[in-house]
Amino acid sequence: MNRDPRRGILLMIATVFVFACQDGFSRLLADNYNTLMVVMIRYWVFAVFVLILLLRRRDGIRAAVHSRHMPAHALRSVLLVAEICVMVWAYTLIGLIASHAVFAVCPLLVVALSGPLLGERISWRRWGAVALGCIGVLIILRPGAGVFSWYALLPLASAFMFGLYSVLTRLVTRDEPSFPAFFWPPIIGAALMTPVGLLHWQAVTPRDWGLLLVYGLLSVLSNWLMQKTYESAEASSVQPFAYLQIVFVTGIGLTFFHESLALQMVIGAAVVIAAGLYTLYLARAETRTPPESPLA
């Protein structure tokens, strides 16, 4: 497949914009309905999407979904369900901007988890970037400043769960096709969320049914765009543009939800993003460095 970095960058920008819109709908709907119910409907739509993709596969249904790592897929599915529920809940408690400012530490957590779980060698420079990112999170949270709330730990927990989910995804796709890793989380997640969400069902107005439909379609579109992004370009060349999601989310939070943008949040998020971009730079540099080079 021919790689087109410019197209990949444009697709990544479109992807994170759609993800930001999706997050806006998450907060809007979860402000009026139970979070578990909202996430359940999102999973229903996403499950239908992957089932349609499955039926279009030429290698057959059984072959397409077969995996030797089903326990890992089950664990990934539980992590993703919990991560989404916790993050959407955080939106309703501390807002989109604050939640994403903390969640930006996720790529650094992936680096930290890749060492013990994947056996990857992490250079001291990358560990330093992780430490810098943690300092950025502390600036955002301001523990001991008299304004700290445990709710602010929700997006941090969400980032950890998504980081672990991402590392497990890399683990299960090392020795088999990626489609099972893409297929099973929405299917298992829909199965897990349906009984829980139905227990918290609330009557939905006709207008909000339309919003729920748009929300579900945004979920499908964002994941489809992400898939096309990585088909068009290497992850390392487009990943820096993923941080634009914070910019888009901030605009949505300020415009539609009248959220505030505190100075310490800006400074902390800037530190976290700088640390994340530095780890991407180091990853590229270390890939080009000969194995015998010191300090690799």
Backbone torsions as a table, in degrees:
resi	resn	phi	psi	omega
1	MET	NA	130.7	179.4
2	ASN	-71.6	134.3	179.0
3	ARG	-94.6	139.1	179.3
4	ASP	-133.9	90.3	-175.6
5	PRO	-56.0	-39.2	-179.2
6	ARG	-63.2	-44.3	177.5
7	ARG	-63.9	-39.4	178.7
8	GLY	-62.0	-40.3	178.5
9	ILE	-64.2	-44.8	178.5
10	LEU	-62.6	-39.2	178.1
11	LEU	-67.1	-37.7	178.2
12	MET	-64.8	-41.6	177.8
13	ILE	-62.4	-42.9	176.9
14	ALA	-63.4	-38.9	-179.5
15	THR	-61.4	-50.6	-176.1
16	VAL	-71.3	-26.6	174.7
17	PHE	-65.7	-44.1	178.7
18	VAL	-65.9	-40.3	176.3
19	PHE	-59.9	-40.3	178.9
20	ALA	-64.4	-42.6	176.4
21	CYS	-62.2	-41.0	177.5
22	GLN	-59.9	-42.3	178.1
23	ASP	-64.3	-37.5	176.4
24	GLY	-61.0	-44.1	176.6
25	PHE	-65.2	-35.6	177.5
26	SER	-57.8	-47.6	-178.5
27	ARG	-67.7	-43.3	-178.8
28	LEU	-58.5	-46.5	-177.3
29	LEU	-73.9	-40.0	-179.1
30	ALA	-72.0	-17.7	173.0
31	ASP	-69.4	-25.0	-175.2
32	ASN	-112.2	-18.8	-178.4
33	TYR	-133.3	161.8	179.6
34	ASN	-60.7	136.4	-178.1
35	THR	-57.5	-41.7	-177.2
36	LEU	-63.7	-37.8	178.0
37	MET	-67.1	-43.4	-179.8
38	VAL	-62.3	-45.9	-179.8
39	VAL	-65.7	-36.1	178.1
40	MET	-59.3	-47.3	-179.1
41	ILE	-64.7	-38.5	174.9
42	ARG	-58.2	-43.3	179.8
43	TYR	-67.4	-36.4	177.5
44	TRP	-57.6	-47.9	-177.6
45	VAL	-65.8	-42.5	-178.8
46	PHE	-66.6	-36.5	178.0
47	ALA	-64.7	-40.8	176.6
48	VAL	-61.0	-39.9	179.9
49	PHE	-60.9	-48.7	-177.9
50	VAL	-70.6	-28.7	175.6
51	LEU	-66.7	-38.3	175.9
52	ILE	-63.6	-43.0	176.9
53	LEU	-61.4	-38.7	179.6
54	LEU	-62.3	-44.2	-178.0
55	LEU	-66.5	-20.4	179.9
56	ARG	-90.2	-5.9	-178.4
57	ARG	-71.0	141.9	-178.1
58	ARG	-88.9	-14.3	-176.8
59	ASP	-87.9	4.8	178.0
60	GLY	90.1	150.0	-175.0
61	ILE	-62.9	-49.2	-175.8
62	ARG	-62.7	-45.0	-179.5
63	ALA	-66.9	-35.2	-176.0
64	ALA	-68.1	-34.9	-174.6
65	VAL	-102.6	-5.4	-178.4
66	HIS	-64.1	137.0	178.6
67	SER	-149.5	144.4	175.0
68	ARG	-87.5	1.2	-174.2
69	HIS	-120.3	40.1	-176.9
70	MET	-60.6	-39.1	175.3
71	PRO	-58.6	-39.0	178.3
72	ALA	-67.6	-38.2	177.3
73	HIS	-64.8	-38.0	177.6
74	ALA	-63.5	-43.5	178.7
75	LEU	-65.0	-42.5	177.0
76	ARG	-58.6	-42.3	-178.3
77	SER	-63.8	-43.1	178.7
78	VAL	-64.0	-42.9	178.9
79	LEU	-61.2	-43.0	-177.5
80	LEU	-68.4	-41.0	176.6
81	VAL	-59.2	-49.1	-178.7
82	ALA	-64.1	-41.2	-179.5
83	GLU	-60.6	-45.7	-178.8
84	ILE	-65.5	-45.3	-179.6
85	CYS	-61.1	-44.9	-178.6
86	VAL	-65.8	-41.2	-178.1
87	MET	-68.2	-43.0	178.4
88	VAL	-63.6	-39.4	176.3
89	TRP	-61.2	-41.2	178.6
90	ALA	-61.2	-37.8	177.6
91	TYR	-55.2	-40.7	-176.0
92	THR	-76.4	-20.1	-175.4
93	LEU	-98.1	-42.6	-176.5
94	ILE	-123.1	-2.8	175.2
95	GLY	95.8	166.0	-178.6
96	LEU	-67.7	-45.4	-172.4
97	ILE	-64.6	-50.7	-179.1
98	ALA	-63.5	-39.9	-179.3
99	SER	-62.0	-46.4	-178.0
100	HIS	-73.6	-29.5	176.5
101	ALA	-60.1	-41.1	178.0
102	VAL	-76.1	-40.9	-176.8
103	PHE	-63.9	-19.6	-179.3
104	ALA	-60.3	-14.7	179.2
105	VAL	-75.6	-8.1	-174.1
106	CYS	-54.0	-48.7	179.7
107	PRO	-58.2	-31.5	178.0
108	LEU	-71.9	-34.5	175.4
109	LEU	-66.4	-34.1	175.7
110	VAL	-61.3	-41.8	177.3
111	VAL	-61.1	-46.2	-177.4
112	ALA	-64.5	-37.0	-178.1
113	LEU	-80.5	-21.7	-177.0
114	SER	-67.0	-28.8	179.1
115	GLY	-64.0	-62.6	-177.1
116	PRO	-71.1	-31.1	-174.5
117	LEU	-90.8	-33.2	-178.3
118	LEU	-107.7	-5.7	-179.6
119	GLY	72.0	20.5	-180.0
120	GLU	-79.3	145.8	177.9
121	ARG	-84.8	119.6	-178.5
122	ILE	-104.2	120.7	-178.7
123	SER	-69.7	160.3	179.8
124	TRP	-64.3	-28.2	177.7
125	ARG	-65.6	-41.1	-179.9
126	ARG	-70.1	-36.3	174.0
127	TRP	-63.4	-36.5	176.6
128	GLY	-63.1	-38.7	177.4
129	ALA	-64.7	-39.0	177.1
130	VAL	-62.0	-44.8	178.7
131	ALA	-61.8	-40.8	178.3
132	LEU	-62.8	-41.1	177.7
133	GLY	-61.7	-38.3	177.7
134	CYS	-64.7	-36.8	176.0
135	ILE	-62.8	-41.1	177.0
136	GLY	-59.2	-41.9	178.1
137	VAL	-63.1	-41.1	178.4
138	LEU	-63.0	-36.4	176.6
139	ILE	-62.0	-41.5	179.9
140	ILE	-67.1	-45.1	-174.6
141	LEU	-75.7	-31.9	-179.0
142	ARG	50.4	56.6	177.8
143	PRO	-63.2	138.3	-179.5
144	GLY	84.7	1.3	-177.7
145	ALA	-88.2	-0.1	179.4
146	GLY	88.7	-7.0	-179.3
147	VAL	-119.7	3.4	-177.5
148	PHE	-70.4	138.1	176.2
149	SER	-127.1	143.1	179.6
150	TRP	-63.5	-20.0	176.4
151	TYR	-59.0	-29.1	-179.4
152	ALA	-67.2	-15.9	177.8
153	LEU	-80.2	-14.3	-178.3
154	LEU	-61.1	-50.4	178.5
155	PRO	-65.6	-25.9	175.6
156	LEU	-68.3	-43.1	175.3
157	ALA	-63.0	-39.3	178.0
158	SER	-62.7	-42.4	178.7
159	ALA	-63.2	-39.8	178.0
160	PHE	-63.8	-44.4	-179.6
161	MET	-64.9	-40.4	179.2
162	PHE	-71.0	-33.6	175.1
163	GLY	-63.4	-43.5	177.5
164	LEU	-65.6	-40.2	175.4
165	TYR	-58.5	-43.3	-178.4
166	SER	-65.9	-41.4	179.3
167	VAL	-66.0	-41.8	177.3
168	LEU	-64.4	-33.8	176.5
169	THR	-62.6	-43.7	176.9
170	ARG	-62.9	-36.1	-179.2
171	LEU	-66.1	-45.3	-175.5
172	VAL	-77.9	-18.0	179.8
173	THR	-96.5	6.6	178.1
174	ARG	-66.7	-37.3	-171.5
175	ASP	-127.0	17.6	175.8
176	GLU	-155.1	164.0	-178.1
177	PRO	-57.6	158.9	-175.2
178	SER	-82.7	-15.4	-174.3
179	PHE	-62.4	-42.8	177.1
180	PRO	-57.3	-37.2	179.0
181	ALA	-66.6	-29.2	178.2
182	PHE	-82.8	-33.0	-172.8
183	PHE	-78.6	-46.1	-168.4
184	TRP	-70.4	-37.9	-179.9
185	PRO	-57.0	-46.6	178.1
186	PRO	-68.2	-32.9	179.5
187	ILE	-69.4	-51.5	178.6
188	ILE	-65.9	-38.9	179.4
189	GLY	-62.4	-40.9	177.8
190	ALA	-63.9	-39.4	178.6
191	ALA	-65.3	-37.2	180.0
192	LEU	-73.8	-40.4	-174.0
193	MET	-78.7	-25.8	-174.7
194	THR	-59.7	-53.4	179.6
195	PRO	-65.3	-35.0	-179.7
196	VAL	-69.7	-44.9	-179.4
197	GLY	-67.0	-38.4	-179.8
198	LEU	-65.9	-30.5	176.9
199	LEU	-66.0	-22.3	-179.2
200	HIS	-112.8	26.8	-177.4
201	TRP	-65.3	138.7	175.1
202	GLN	-127.6	150.3	178.0
203	ALA	-62.6	134.2	-176.1
204	VAL	-109.9	132.0	177.4
205	THR	-72.4	155.3	178.4
206	PRO	-54.5	-40.7	178.8
207	ARG	-61.3	-42.9	-176.4
208	ASP	-73.9	-23.6	172.5
209	TRP	-61.8	-38.5	176.4
210	GLY	-63.8	-41.1	178.2
211	LEU	-65.8	-39.3	177.7
212	LEU	-64.3	-37.6	177.9
213	LEU	-64.8	-45.3	177.8
214	VAL	-61.2	-42.1	178.9
215	TYR	-58.5	-46.5	178.7
216	GLY	-64.3	-40.6	179.7
217	LEU	-67.3	-35.5	175.4
218	LEU	-63.5	-36.9	177.1
219	SER	-61.7	-43.1	178.1
220	VAL	-65.5	-47.1	-177.1
221	LEU	-62.6	-41.6	-178.3
222	SER	-63.4	-42.1	-180.0
223	ASN	-72.2	-34.2	176.3
224	TRP	-65.9	-43.2	178.0
225	LEU	-63.3	-39.4	178.4
226	MET	-62.0	-42.4	178.0
227	GLN	-61.0	-44.6	-179.9
228	LYS	-67.2	-32.4	178.4
229	THR	-60.7	-49.1	-177.0
230	TYR	-77.0	-14.3	170.7
231	GLU	-77.4	-25.3	-174.8
232	SER	-91.3	-27.8	-174.4
233	ALA	-152.5	158.6	175.8
234	GLU	-65.1	145.3	-178.0
235	ALA	-57.9	-38.1	-176.9
236	SER	-64.6	-26.9	-177.7
237	SER	-83.9	-20.8	-177.8
238	VAL	-109.4	-17.9	-173.3
239	GLN	-59.7	-37.0	178.2
240	PRO	-57.0	-29.7	-178.3
241	PHE	-77.0	-10.6	176.6
242	ALA	-65.4	-25.3	179.6
243	TYR	-68.5	-12.2	175.2
244	LEU	-64.2	-17.7	177.8
245	GLN	-58.6	-36.1	178.4
246	ILE	-63.1	-39.3	178.3
247	VAL	-63.4	-47.5	-179.5
248	PHE	-64.2	-43.2	179.4
249	VAL	-62.7	-40.2	178.9
250	THR	-61.5	-43.3	177.6
251	GLY	-61.4	-41.7	178.9
252	ILE	-66.6	-43.3	180.0
253	GLY	-62.8	-41.6	-179.7
254	LEU	-71.1	-39.3	-173.0
255	THR	-79.5	-45.6	-170.6
256	PHE	-102.2	-23.2	-176.3
257	PHE	-119.1	3.7	175.5
258	HIS	53.6	39.9	176.8
259	GLU	-77.1	161.5	178.8
260	SER	-101.7	158.1	-179.9
261	LEU	-123.4	93.0	-177.1
262	ALA	-74.4	151.1	-177.4
263	LEU	-61.6	-42.6	-177.9
264	GLN	-66.1	-26.5	177.1
265	MET	-69.6	-41.5	178.2
266	VAL	-64.1	-46.6	-178.5
267	ILE	-64.0	-47.1	-179.1
268	GLY	-62.4	-44.3	179.1
269	ALA	-63.8	-37.9	178.3
270	ALA	-63.6	-39.8	177.8
271	VAL	-64.9	-44.3	-179.8
272	VAL	-63.3	-45.6	-179.1
273	ILE	-64.7	-41.9	178.4
274	ALA	-61.0	-41.2	178.0
275	ALA	-64.4	-40.2	178.6
276	GLY	-64.7	-42.5	178.1
277	LEU	-66.0	-34.5	178.5
278	TYR	-66.4	-38.9	177.3
279	THR	-64.2	-36.2	176.3
280	LEU	-64.6	-41.3	177.5
281	TYR	-62.5	-43.5	179.8
282	LEU	-64.5	-39.2	179.6
283	ALA	-61.0	-42.2	177.8
284	ARG	-65.4	-45.0	-177.6
285	ALA	-64.1	-41.5	-178.7
286	GLU	-69.7	-29.2	176.6
287	THR	-66.1	-35.1	-179.2
288	ARG	-83.9	-13.0	-175.7
289	THR	-80.9	132.2	176.8
290	PRO	-59.3	147.2	-175.7
291	PRO	-56.4	-32.9	-175.5
292	GLU	-79.7	-4.1	-177.6
293	SER	-68.6	136.4	178.3
294	PRO	-71.0	160.7	178.3
295	LEU	57.5	35.1	-179.8
296	ALA	-74.0	NA	NA
